[in-house]
């Protein structure tokens, strides 16, 4: 019972921090302004971790590696703590791989949530235009290729649903791989 409670707490805190770090990375990658409520929340949740990591990763070209590294480190600490508490038979090397898969799973879950919020906001005409624009900027790059292939059905864009299904399939594969690594290594 104690392990389940600890696991729940670590999953909630670790998932929130990892998701926030990944969202910070993605918002910077998509050049989404942080001058909105979502951006301010992301900065508040992640600056304590990302800013010190920038000193380490500033020489690396190609983006905000500090946010990505922060997401991975949160997952690594989460799985190391769970590994220690459970007395798992998995090796420390497996925990590193499982942490990487954990980051991918949270990235997928976060994108599903972003897609859902985008869809709901697109149905509401009274929503905040700034927030709607942020979610549009976050979802458009992923939906654009699908929109080229999937026609509107009765004026309804089905591409978010198709993308959510595809993301869930990838999440299932990753979850099975993660569980297999934890049980057999």
C-alpha positions as CSV (number, residue, x, y, z in Angstrom):
1,X,0.0,0.0,0.0
2,X,2.8,2.4,0.8
3,X,4.5,1.7,-2.5
4,X,1.2,2.4,-4.3
5,X,0.8,5.8,-2.5
6,X,4.5,6.7,-3.2
7,X,4.1,5.6,-6.8
8,X,1.0,7.8,-7.3
9,X,2.7,10.8,-5.7
10,X,5.8,10.4,-7.8
11,X,3.8,9.9,-11.0
12,X,1.8,13.0,-10.4
13,X,4.7,15.3,-9.4
14,X,7.1,13.7,-11.9
15,X,4.5,13.8,-14.7
16,X,3.6,17.4,-14.0
17,X,7.2,18.6,-14.0
18,X,8.2,16.5,-17.0
19,X,5.2,17.7,-18.9
20,X,6.0,21.3,-18.0
21,X,9.6,21.0,-19.1
22,X,8.5,19.4,-22.4
23,X,5.9,22.0,-23.0
24,X,8.6,24.7,-22.3
25,X,10.8,23.0,-24.9
26,X,8.0,22.7,-27.5
27,X,6.7,26.3,-26.9
28,X,10.3,27.6,-27.6
29,X,10.7,25.3,-30.6
30,X,7.4,26.6,-32.0
31,X,8.2,30.2,-31.0
32,X,5.1,30.5,-28.9
33,X,5.0,33.5,-26.7
34,X,5.2,32.9,-22.9
35,X,3.2,36.1,-22.3
36,X,0.0,34.2,-21.6
37,X,-1.4,32.3,-18.7
38,X,-0.1,28.9,-20.0
39,X,3.4,30.2,-20.7
40,X,3.6,31.9,-17.3
41,X,2.5,28.6,-15.6
42,X,5.2,26.7,-17.5
43,X,7.9,29.2,-16.6
44,X,6.9,29.1,-12.9
45,X,7.0,25.3,-12.8
46,X,10.3,24.8,-14.6
47,X,12.6,27.8,-14.2
48,X,14.1,26.4,-10.9
49,X,15.3,23.4,-12.9
50,X,15.9,24.7,-16.4
51,X,17.8,27.8,-15.7
52,X,20.7,26.0,-13.9
53,X,20.8,23.4,-16.6
54,X,21.2,26.1,-19.2
55,X,24.7,26.7,-17.8
56,X,25.6,23.1,-18.7
57,X,23.8,23.0,-22.1
58,X,24.5,26.4,-23.5
59,X,27.3,25.1,-25.8
60,X,25.0,22.7,-27.5
61,X,23.5,23.9,-30.7
62,X,19.9,23.4,-31.9
63,X,17.4,24.4,-29.3
64,X,16.5,24.4,-25.6
65,X,18.4,21.3,-24.5
66,X,18.1,22.4,-20.8
67,X,14.3,21.9,-20.9
68,X,14.7,18.5,-22.6
69,X,17.4,17.5,-20.1
70,X,15.3,18.7,-17.2
71,X,12.4,16.5,-18.4
72,X,14.6,13.5,-18.6
73,X,16.2,14.1,-15.2
74,X,12.8,14.4,-13.5
75,X,11.9,11.0,-15.0
76,X,15.2,9.5,-14.1
77,X,14.8,10.6,-10.4
78,X,11.2,9.4,-10.4
79,X,12.1,5.9,-11.7
80,X,15.3,5.6,-9.6
81,X,13.2,6.3,-6.4
82,X,10.6,3.8,-7.5
83,X,13.3,1.3,-8.3
84,X,14.9,1.7,-4.9
85,X,11.6,1.5,-3.0
86,X,10.3,-1.5,-4.9
87,X,13.7,-3.4,-4.7
88,X,13.2,-4.1,-8.4
89,X,15.3,-6.6,-10.3
90,X,15.8,-4.2,-13.1
91,X,19.3,-2.9,-13.6
92,X,20.3,0.7,-13.2
93,X,20.9,0.8,-17.0
94,X,17.3,-0.3,-17.6
95,X,16.1,2.6,-15.4
96,X,17.9,5.0,-17.7
97,X,16.1,3.6,-20.7
98,X,12.8,3.5,-18.8
99,X,13.2,7.1,-17.9
100,X,13.7,7.9,-21.6
101,X,10.6,6.0,-22.5
102,X,8.8,7.8,-19.7
103,X,9.6,11.2,-21.2
104,X,8.2,9.9,-24.6
105,X,5.0,8.7,-22.8
106,X,4.5,12.1,-21.1
107,X,5.2,13.9,-24.4
108,X,2.4,11.8,-26.0
109,X,0.0,12.3,-23.1
110,X,0.7,16.0,-23.1
111,X,0.0,16.3,-26.8
112,X,-3.3,14.5,-26.4
113,X,-4.3,16.9,-23.7
114,X,-3.2,19.9,-25.8
115,X,-5.2,18.5,-28.7
116,X,-8.3,18.0,-26.5
117,X,-8.0,21.6,-25.2
118,X,-7.5,22.9,-28.7
119,X,-10.7,21.1,-29.9
120,X,-12.8,22.3,-27.0
121,X,-11.5,25.9,-27.4
122,X,-12.2,25.8,-31.1
123,X,-15.9,24.9,-30.4
124,X,-16.3,27.8,-28.0
125,X,-16.5,31.1,-29.6
126,X,-16.4,33.0,-26.3
127,X,-12.9,31.6,-25.4
128,X,-9.9,33.7,-24.8
129,X,-8.4,34.5,-28.2
130,X,-4.8,34.6,-26.9
131,X,-5.1,31.1,-25.4
132,X,-6.8,29.8,-28.5
133,X,-3.9,31.2,-30.6
134,X,-1.4,29.5,-28.3
135,X,-3.1,26.1,-28.6
136,X,-3.4,26.6,-32.4
137,X,0.3,27.2,-32.6
138,X,1.0,24.1,-30.6
139,X,-1.2,21.8,-32.6
140,X,-0.9,23.1,-36.2
141,X,2.4,21.5,-37.0
142,X,1.2,18.1,-36.1
143,X,-2.2,18.5,-37.7
144,X,-1.1,20.1,-40.9
145,X,0.1,16.8,-42.6
146,X,-3.1,15.0,-41.6
147,X,-5.3,17.8,-42.9
148,X,-3.7,17.3,-46.3
149,X,-4.8,13.7,-46.4
150,X,-8.1,13.7,-44.4
151,X,-11.0,15.7,-45.9
152,X,-13.5,17.6,-43.8
153,X,-16.6,15.5,-43.1
154,X,-19.7,17.6,-43.0
155,X,-17.5,20.7,-42.2
156,X,-15.8,18.9,-39.3
157,X,-12.1,18.4,-39.1
158,X,-11.4,14.8,-38.0
159,X,-7.6,15.2,-38.1
160,X,-7.3,15.8,-34.3
161,X,-9.2,12.5,-33.6
162,X,-6.9,10.6,-36.1
163,X,-3.8,12.1,-34.4
164,X,-5.1,11.2,-30.9
165,X,-5.6,7.6,-32.0
166,X,-2.2,7.4,-33.6
167,X,-0.6,8.9,-30.4
168,X,-2.5,6.4,-28.3
169,X,-1.2,3.5,-30.4
170,X,2.4,4.8,-29.9
171,X,1.7,5.2,-26.2
172,X,0.5,1.6,-25.9
173,X,3.7,0.3,-27.6
174,X,5.9,2.4,-25.4
175,X,4.1,1.4,-22.2
176,X,4.5,-2.3,-23.1
177,X,8.2,-1.8,-23.9
178,X,8.6,0.1,-20.6
179,X,6.9,-2.6,-18.6
180,X,8.8,-5.4,-20.4
181,X,12.1,-3.6,-19.6
182,X,11.2,-3.3,-15.9
183,X,10.2,-6.9,-15.5
184,X,12.9,-8.7,-17.5
185,X,16.1,-6.8,-17.2
